[in-house]
Amino acid sequence: MPFLTGQAIENDGRAIKRVVEEITEMVEPKKSLEDWIQEQEWPTPEQAALFDAERKAEYGTMLEWAQMQLTGEICVRVTDNGPGGRHGVGGFVVKPEDHEYQTAKQEYGLEKPGDTRLIKKRWLNDQWVVVSNEKIQGSNFS
């Protein structure tokens, strides 16, 4: 074990103290949560009303993105803004060996890997109705 001089011990002590101060500064809050909240920029009543109106305009809409993968699997991503403001995001995969595979291929209009569709739906008369079913260009893997 090397012998430490008084100067080396003092230098090491100062270095350790600096590290402790830096860690303490990072960990200890500098201000209260209330102070932090007061400093934040919050939307004006007009901005909040505009956001609320935009959100309500989305009520009763759904987007389904479907793509056939190289394996033949059909991957579907669903985002819906149900009536009354319910919001959901999900997805599922239909494999070639699944009994509903041919139905999914037809429903989404997918024929070969890379084929991609965007289906837009609207909630009308208590059911989802297809508004558009568009092929997305440039999505082929070939």
N, CA and C atoms as a LAMMPS dump frame, in Angstrom:
ITEM: TIMESTEP
0
ITEM: NUMBER OF ATOMS
426
ITEM: BOX BOUNDS ff ff ff
-5.0000000000000000e+02 5.0000000000000000e+02
-5.0000000000000000e+02 5.0000000000000000e+02
-5.0000000000000000e+02 5.0000000000000000e+02
ITEM: ATOMS id mol type element x y z
1 1 1 N 0.847 -1.167 0
2 1 2 C 0 0 0
3 1 3 C 0.896 1.235 0
4 2 1 N 0.632 2.143 -0.937
5 2 2 C 1.479 3.33 -0.997
6 2 3 C 1.22 4.233 0.201
7 3 1 N 2.245 4.897 0.585
8 3 2 C 2.144 5.828 1.7
9 3 3 C 1.584 7.159 1.188
10 4 1 N 0.536 7.672 1.854
11 4 2 C -0.065 8.939 1.446
12 4 3 C 0.457 10.059 2.327
13 5 1 N 0.872 11.128 1.707
14 5 2 C 1.317 12.294 2.46
15 5 3 C 0.105 13.063 2.937
16 6 1 N 0.321 13.956 3.839
17 6 2 C -0.772 14.795 4.33
18 6 3 C -1.428 15.58 3.203
19 7 1 N -0.614 16.045 2.234
20 7 2 C -1.143 16.823 1.105
21 7 3 C -2.064 15.949 0.247
22 8 1 N -1.669 14.7 -0.029
23 8 2 C -2.485 13.797 -0.85
24 8 3 C -3.809 13.526 -0.178
25 9 1 N -3.772 13.325 1.136
26 9 2 C -5.018 13.066 1.88
27 9 3 C -5.905 14.299 1.815
28 10 1 N -5.339 15.467 1.968
29 10 2 C -6.108 16.709 1.907
30 10 3 C -6.728 16.888 0.522
31 11 1 N -5.944 16.627 -0.558
32 11 2 C -6.468 16.734 -1.926
33 11 3 C -7.602 15.739 -2.155
34 12 1 N -7.407 14.501 -1.687
35 12 2 C -8.463 13.496 -1.841
36 12 3 C -9.713 13.91 -1.076
37 13 1 N -9.51 14.487 0.108
38 13 2 C -10.655 14.929 0.913
39 13 3 C -11.443 16.016 0.213
40 14 1 N -10.716 16.961 -0.417
41 14 2 C -11.409 18.028 -1.157
42 14 3 C -12.157 17.459 -2.358
43 15 1 N -11.551 16.513 -3.054
44 15 2 C -12.203 15.891 -4.216
45 15 3 C -13.475 15.162 -3.792
46 16 1 N -13.387 14.433 -2.707
47 16 2 C -14.57 13.703 -2.206
48 16 3 C -15.651 14.701 -1.816
49 17 1 N -15.27 15.79 -1.159
50 17 2 C -16.245 16.811 -0.746
51 17 3 C -16.953 17.413 -1.965
52 18 1 N -16.166 17.694 -3.038
53 18 2 C -16.767 18.24 -4.26
54 18 3 C -17.774 17.259 -4.859
55 19 1 N -17.428 15.989 -4.907
56 19 2 C -18.337 14.971 -5.468
57 19 3 C -19.607 14.907 -4.631
58 20 1 N -19.473 14.905 -3.327
59 20 2 C -20.65 14.866 -2.443
60 20 3 C -21.521 16.091 -2.671
61 21 1 N -20.928 17.26 -2.814
62 21 2 C -21.7 18.487 -3.059
63 21 3 C -22.442 18.41 -4.402
64 22 1 N -21.765 17.906 -5.424
65 22 2 C -22.409 17.79 -6.736
66 22 3 C -23.586 16.828 -6.677
67 23 1 N -23.401 15.693 -6.014
68 23 2 C -24.496 14.711 -5.91
69 23 3 C -25.645 15.295 -5.1
70 24 1 N -25.329 15.963 -4.006
71 24 2 C -26.368 16.574 -3.17
72 24 3 C -27.164 17.591 -3.973
73 25 1 N -26.467 18.388 -4.778
74 25 2 C -27.129 19.393 -5.609
75 25 3 C -28.082 18.745 -6.604
76 26 1 N -27.672 17.597 -7.155
77 26 2 C -28.54 16.909 -8.126
78 26 3 C -29.748 16.28 -7.457
79 27 1 N -29.589 15.788 -6.25
80 27 2 C -30.633 15.025 -5.587
81 27 3 C -31.604 15.901 -4.818
82 28 1 N -31.098 16.892 -4.108
83 28 2 C -31.967 17.716 -3.281
84 28 3 C -32.738 18.709 -4.154
85 29 1 N -34.032 18.799 -3.926
86 29 2 C -34.806 19.766 -4.71
87 29 3 C -34.399 21.195 -4.356
88 30 1 N -34.333 22.001 -5.391
89 30 2 C -33.935 23.396 -5.186
90 30 3 C -35.128 24.275 -4.853
91 31 1 N -36.309 23.783 -5.199
92 31 2 C -37.5 24.569 -4.923
93 31 3 C -38.657 23.616 -4.66
94 32 1 N -39.679 24.139 -4.097
95 32 2 C -40.837 23.303 -3.777
96 32 3 C -41.646 23.029 -5.052
97 33 1 N -42.451 22.012 -4.992
98 33 2 C -43.316 21.679 -6.121
99 33 3 C -44.259 22.838 -6.427
100 34 1 N -44.744 23.485 -5.389
101 34 2 C -45.64 24.633 -5.581
102 34 3 C -44.944 25.754 -6.358
103 35 1 N -43.677 26.007 -6.006
104 35 2 C -42.921 27.035 -6.72
105 35 3 C -42.735 26.649 -8.179
106 36 1 N -42.399 25.387 -8.396
107 36 2 C -42.205 24.9 -9.764
108 36 3 C -43.484 25.065 -10.573
109 37 1 N -44.622 24.695 -10.004
110 37 2 C -45.913 24.812 -10.698
111 37 3 C -46.198 26.264 -11.053
112 38 1 N -45.933 27.174 -10.123
113 38 2 C -46.175 28.598 -10.365
114 38 3 C -45.328 29.142 -11.508
115 39 1 N -44.148 28.57 -11.726
116 39 2 C -43.245 29.051 -12.772
117 39 3 C -43.611 28.539 -14.165
118 40 1 N -44.466 27.543 -14.241
119 40 2 C -44.792 26.951 -15.538
120 40 3 C -45.714 27.869 -16.336
121 41 1 N -45.589 27.756 -17.68
122 41 2 C -46.481 28.511 -18.551
123 41 3 C -47.693 27.63 -18.835
124 42 1 N -48.836 28.085 -18.431
125 42 2 C -50.066 27.325 -18.615
126 42 3 C -50.866 27.958 -19.747
127 43 1 N -51.685 27.14 -20.445
128 43 2 C -52.461 27.709 -21.547
129 43 3 C -53.441 28.772 -21.052
130 44 1 N -53.642 29.742 -21.912
131 44 2 C -54.644 30.765 -21.605
132 44 3 C -56.019 30.107 -21.73
133 45 1 N -57.044 30.73 -21.199
134 45 2 C -58.392 30.169 -21.357
135 45 3 C -58.762 29.986 -22.838
136 46 1 N -58.298 30.897 -23.693
137 46 2 C -58.583 30.782 -25.13
138 46 3 C -57.875 29.566 -25.731
139 47 1 N -56.597 29.374 -25.354
140 47 2 C -55.852 28.22 -25.852
141 47 3 C -56.478 26.905 -25.364
142 48 1 N -56.9 26.889 -24.111
143 48 2 C -57.53 25.691 -23.554
144 48 3 C -58.848 25.393 -24.273
145 49 1 N -59.615 26.43 -24.57
146 49 2 C -60.886 26.239 -25.274
147 49 3 C -60.662 25.72 -26.695
148 50 1 N -59.631 26.223 -27.375
149 50 2 C -59.304 25.758 -28.725
150 50 3 C -58.89 24.289 -28.7
151 51 1 N -58.04 23.916 -27.745
152 51 2 C -57.62 22.525 -27.612
153 51 3 C -58.83 21.633 -27.358
154 52 1 N -59.712 22.071 -26.459
155 52 2 C -60.912 21.298 -26.129
156 52 3 C -61.801 21.122 -27.359
157 53 1 N -61.968 22.177 -28.157
158 53 2 C -62.789 22.102 -29.369
159 53 3 C -62.172 21.137 -30.385
160 54 1 N -60.831 21.196 -30.542
161 54 2 C -60.158 20.279 -31.477
162 54 3 C -60.326 18.835 -31.02
163 55 1 N -60.191 18.607 -29.738
164 55 2 C -60.343 17.253 -29.191
165 55 3 C -61.767 16.749 -29.395
166 56 1 N -62.751 17.58 -29.136
167 56 2 C -64.151 17.163 -29.294
168 56 3 C -64.482 16.878 -30.755
169 57 1 N -63.828 17.579 -31.692
170 57 2 C -64.054 17.325 -33.12
171 57 3 C -63.597 15.917 -33.512
172 58 1 N -62.658 15.354 -32.735
173 58 2 C -62.155 14.006 -33.006
174 58 3 C -63.043 12.91 -32.416
175 59 1 N -63.988 13.268 -31.552
176 59 2 C -64.863 12.258 -30.961
177 59 3 C -65.557 11.487 -32.078
178 60 1 N -65.625 10.182 -31.924
179 60 2 C -66.319 9.357 -32.909
180 60 3 C -65.516 9.086 -34.169
181 61 1 N -64.174 9.105 -34.066
182 61 2 C -63.34 8.781 -35.221
183 61 3 C -62.391 7.635 -34.876
184 62 1 N -62.017 6.879 -35.9
185 62 2 C -61.07 5.782 -35.71
186 62 3 C -60.163 5.691 -36.925
187 63 1 N -58.882 5.384 -36.676
188 63 2 C -57.916 5.125 -37.747
189 63 3 C -57.384 3.714 -37.547
190 64 1 N -57.37 2.937 -38.63
191 64 2 C -56.747 1.621 -38.607
192 64 3 C -55.663 1.619 -39.678
193 65 1 N -54.45 1.322 -39.274
194 65 2 C -53.331 1.208 -40.197
195 65 3 C -53.022 -0.271 -40.286
196 66 1 N -53.02 -0.826 -41.496
197 66 2 C -52.766 -2.257 -41.678
198 66 3 C -51.673 -2.454 -42.717
199 67 1 N -50.762 -3.392 -42.43
200 67 2 C -49.678 -3.667 -43.371
201 67 3 C -49.364 -5.16 -43.359
202 68 1 N -49.129 -5.72 -44.574
203 68 2 C -48.693 -7.105 -44.674
204 68 3 C -47.169 -7.124 -44.569
205 69 1 N -46.672 -7.932 -43.648
206 69 2 C -45.238 -8.046 -43.407
207 69 3 C -44.613 -9.056 -44.374
208 70 1 N -43.281 -9.136 -44.377
209 70 2 C -42.575 -10.088 -45.239
210 70 3 C -42.975 -11.531 -44.938
211 71 1 N -43.36 -11.791 -43.7
212 71 2 C -43.78 -13.134 -43.278
213 71 3 C -45.207 -13.449 -43.715
214 72 1 N -45.901 -12.45 -44.266
215 72 2 C -47.303 -12.62 -44.622
216 72 3 C -48.237 -12.199 -43.5
217 73 1 N -47.696 -11.988 -42.303
218 73 2 C -48.536 -11.546 -41.191
219 73 3 C -49.106 -10.163 -41.487
220 74 1 N -50.309 -9.941 -41.012
221 74 2 C -50.96 -8.644 -41.162
222 74 3 C -50.916 -7.958 -39.807
223 75 1 N -50.217 -6.831 -39.75
224 75 2 C -50.116 -6.046 -38.521
225 75 3 C -51.086 -4.881 -38.624
226 76 1 N -51.875 -4.708 -37.575
227 76 2 C -52.884 -3.645 -37.557
228 76 3 C -52.672 -2.791 -36.316
229 77 1 N -52.681 -1.492 -36.503
230 77 2 C -52.579 -0.511 -35.407
231 77 3 C -53.87 0.291 -35.412
232 78 1 N -54.519 0.384 -34.271
233 78 2 C -55.816 1.058 -34.168
234 78 3 C -55.724 2.206 -33.164
235 79 1 N -56.235 3.364 -33.578
236 79 2 C -56.37 4.513 -32.682
237 79 3 C -57.798 4.996 -32.812
238 80 1 N -58.509 5.023 -31.678
239 80 2 C -59.886 5.524 -31.785
240 80 3 C -60.173 6.562 -30.72
241 81 1 N -61.014 7.489 -31.11
242 81 2 C -61.532 8.528 -30.232
243 81 3 C -63.033 8.299 -30.185
244 82 1 N -63.428 7.461 -29.275
245 82 2 C -64.828 7.049 -29.218
246 82 3 C -65.762 8.181 -28.865
247 83 1 N -67.05 7.909 -29.04
248 83 2 C -68.039 8.92 -28.681
249 83 3 C -67.909 9.262 -27.197
250 84 1 N -68.035 10.536 -26.884
251 84 2 C -67.95 10.954 -25.493
252 84 3 C -66.542 11.177 -24.992
253 85 1 N -65.53 10.988 -25.854
254 85 2 C -64.169 11.306 -25.46
255 85 3 C -63.292 10.133 -25.073
256 86 1 N -63.825 8.921 -25.063
257 86 2 C -62.983 7.76 -24.75
258 86 3 C -61.903 7.656 -25.81
259 87 1 N -60.661 7.413 -25.386
260 87 2 C -59.546 7.314 -26.332
261 87 3 C -58.86 5.977 -26.136
262 88 1 N -58.554 5.304 -27.237
263 88 2 C -57.867 4.026 -27.137
264 88 3 C -56.863 3.835 -28.251
265 89 1 N -55.796 3.111 -27.926
266 89 2 C -54.762 2.777 -28.891
267 89 3 C -54.441 1.305 -28.688
268 90 1 N -54.325 0.577 -29.781
269 90 2 C -54.002 -0.841 -29.66
270 90 3 C -53.555 -1.403 -30.987
271 91 1 N -53.359 -2.679 -30.999
272 91 2 C -52.94 -3.328 -32.222
273 91 3 C -53.083 -4.821 -32.113
274 92 1 N -52.987 -5.475 -33.25
275 92 2 C -53.053 -6.931 -33.277
276 92 3 C -52.386 -7.438 -34.539
277 93 1 N -52.102 -8.736 -34.565
278 93 2 C -51.457 -9.382 -35.699
279 93 3 C -52.312 -10.568 -36.109
280 94 1 N -52.539 -10.701 -37.428
281 94 2 C -53.245 -11.867 -37.962
282 94 3 C -52.219 -12.669 -38.762
283 95 1 N -52.012 -13.923 -38.358
284 95 2 C -51.016 -14.773 -39.01
285 95 3 C -51.659 -15.584 -40.124
286 96 1 N -50.858 -15.991 -41.135
287 96 2 C -51.404 -16.762 -42.258
288 96 3 C -52.144 -18.034 -41.831
289 97 1 N -51.756 -18.617 -40.715
290 97 2 C -52.426 -19.846 -40.264
291 97 3 C -53.698 -19.586 -39.449
292 98 1 N -53.979 -18.316 -39.131
293 98 2 C -55.197 -17.981 -38.379
294 98 3 C -56.429 -18.14 -39.262
295 99 1 N -57.531 -18.608 -38.667
296 99 2 C -58.744 -18.858 -39.462
297 99 3 C -59.353 -17.582 -40.041
298 100 1 N -59.053 -16.413 -39.456
299 100 2 C -59.611 -15.164 -39.992
300 100 3 C -58.659 -14.444 -40.946
301 101 1 N -57.592 -15.133 -41.382
302 101 2 C -56.573 -14.504 -42.223
303 101 3 C -57.142 -14.037 -43.566
304 102 1 N -57.872 -14.878 -44.267
305 102 2 C -58.418 -14.498 -45.577
306 102 3 C -59.396 -13.335 -45.448
307 103 1 N -60.169 -13.348 -44.386
308 103 2 C -61.109 -12.245 -44.14
309 103 3 C -60.348 -10.943 -43.912
310 104 1 N -59.262 -11.004 -43.134
311 104 2 C -58.457 -9.801 -42.864
312 104 3 C -57.809 -9.3 -44.15
313 105 1 N -57.289 -10.213 -44.978
314 105 2 C -56.683 -9.797 -46.25
315 105 3 C -57.701 -9.038 -47.09
316 106 1 N -58.913 -9.571 -47.151
317 106 2 C -59.973 -8.923 -47.944
318 106 3 C -60.385 -7.589 -47.325
319 107 1 N -60.638 -7.61 -46.022
320 107 2 C -61.118 -6.405 -45.342
321 107 3 C -60.129 -5.247 -45.488
322 108 1 N -58.842 -5.556 -45.381
323 108 2 C -57.832 -4.51 -45.464
324 108 3 C -57.283 -4.312 -46.871
325 109 1 N -57.655 -5.172 -47.812
326 109 2 C -57.203 -5.012 -49.192
327 109 3 C -55.711 -5.229 -49.357
328 110 1 N -55.174 -6.211 -48.656
329 110 2 C -53.741 -6.496 -48.702
330 110 3 C -53.497 -7.759 -49.516
331 111 1 N -52.567 -7.685 -50.468
332 111 2 C -52.301 -8.826 -51.337
333 111 3 C -50.889 -9.376 -51.193
334 112 1 N -49.922 -8.484 -50.964
335 112 2 C -48.521 -8.932 -50.921
336 112 3 C -47.772 -8.148 -49.834
337 113 1 N -46.622 -8.689 -49.379
338 113 2 C -45.85 -7.984 -48.359
339 113 3 C -45.551 -6.54 -48.776
340 114 1 N -45.703 -5.65 -47.81
341 114 2 C -45.493 -4.231 -48.06
342 114 3 C -46.775 -3.468 -48.326
343 115 1 N -47.817 -4.177 -48.767
344 115 2 C -49.096 -3.487 -48.985
345 115 3 C -49.551 -2.874 -47.662
346 116 1 N -49.965 -1.61 -47.726
347 116 2 C -50.347 -0.865 -46.526
348 116 3 C -51.616 -0.084 -46.815
349 117 1 N -52.532 -0.098 -45.864
350 117 2 C -53.793 0.639 -46.005
351 117 3 C -54.038 1.478 -44.761
352 118 1 N -54.732 2.588 -44.963
353 118 2 C -55.194 3.432 -43.867
354 118 3 C -56.709 3.511 -43.982
355 119 1 N -57.387 2.978 -42.991
356 119 2 C -58.851 2.953 -42.982
357 119 3 C -59.334 3.969 -41.952
358 120 1 N -60.197 4.884 -42.398
359 120 2 C -60.781 5.887 -41.502
360 120 3 C -62.235 5.519 -41.276
361 121 1 N -62.643 5.549 -40.004
362 121 2 C -64.026 5.202 -39.652
363 121 3 C -64.634 6.312 -38.816
364 122 1 N -65.956 6.324 -38.833
365 122 2 C -66.727 7.302 -38.055
366 122 3 C -67.81 6.547 -37.297
367 123 1 N -68.104 6.966 -36.082
368 123 2 C -69.143 6.353 -35.267
369 123 3 C -70.48 6.969 -35.668
370 124 1 N -71.308 6.192 -36.378
371 124 2 C -72.613 6.658 -36.852
372 124 3 C -73.671 5.604 -36.526
373 125 1 N -74.782 6.044 -35.992
374 125 2 C -75.891 5.144 -35.661
375 125 3 C -75.427 3.943 -34.831
376 126 1 N -74.625 4.226 -33.818
377 126 2 C -74.143 3.214 -32.873
378 126 3 C -73.281 2.124 -33.486
379 127 1 N -72.543 2.473 -34.548
380 127 2 C -71.596 1.509 -35.123
381 127 3 C -70.512 2.247 -35.898
382 128 1 N -69.363 1.566 -36.059
383 128 2 C -68.27 2.148 -36.829
384 128 3 C -68.54 1.938 -38.309
385 129 1 N -68.454 3.032 -39.073
386 129 2 C -68.698 3 -40.513
387 129 3 C -67.427 3.461 -41.229
388 130 1 N -66.989 2.705 -42.252
389 130 2 C -65.796 3.067 -43.012
390 130 3 C -66.086 4.323 -43.83
391 131 1 N -65.251 5.334 -43.64
392 131 2 C -65.368 6.591 -44.371
393 131 3 C -64.414 6.574 -45.565
394 132 1 N -63.214 6.017 -45.358
395 132 2 C -62.258 5.889 -46.454
396 132 3 C -61.344 4.697 -46.19
397 133 1 N -60.845 4.135 -47.281
398 133 2 C -59.923 3.001 -47.208
399 133 3 C -58.897 3.257 -48.3
400 134 1 N -57.784 3.871 -47.912
401 134 2 C -56.814 4.287 -48.923
402 134 3 C -55.523 3.49 -48.847
403 135 1 N -54.999 3.181 -50.032
404 135 2 C -53.715 2.496 -50.113
405 135 3 C -52.618 3.527 -49.884
406 136 1 N -51.657 3.17 -49.042
407 136 2 C -50.527 4.057 -48.772
408 136 3 C -49.424 3.691 -49.762
409 137 1 N -49.006 4.652 -50.555
410 137 2 C -47.991 4.417 -51.592
411 137 3 C -46.602 4.38 -50.986
412 138 1 N -45.711 3.681 -51.655
413 138 2 C -44.317 3.653 -51.262
414 138 3 C -44.013 2.81 -50.055
415 139 1 N -44.91 1.886 -49.712
416 139 2 C -44.701 1.062 -48.523
417 139 3 C -44.239 -0.34 -48.868
418 140 1 N -44.109 -0.639 -50.141
419 140 2 C -43.72 -2.002 -50.525
420 140 3 C -42.284 -2.284 -50.127
421 141 1 N -42.022 -3.518 -49.734
422 141 2 C -40.679 -3.934 -49.316
423 141 3 C -39.769 -4.248 -50.488
424 142 1 N -40.349 -4.439 -51.669
425 142 2 C -39.551 -4.875 -52.817
426 142 3 C -38.724 -3.747 -53.397
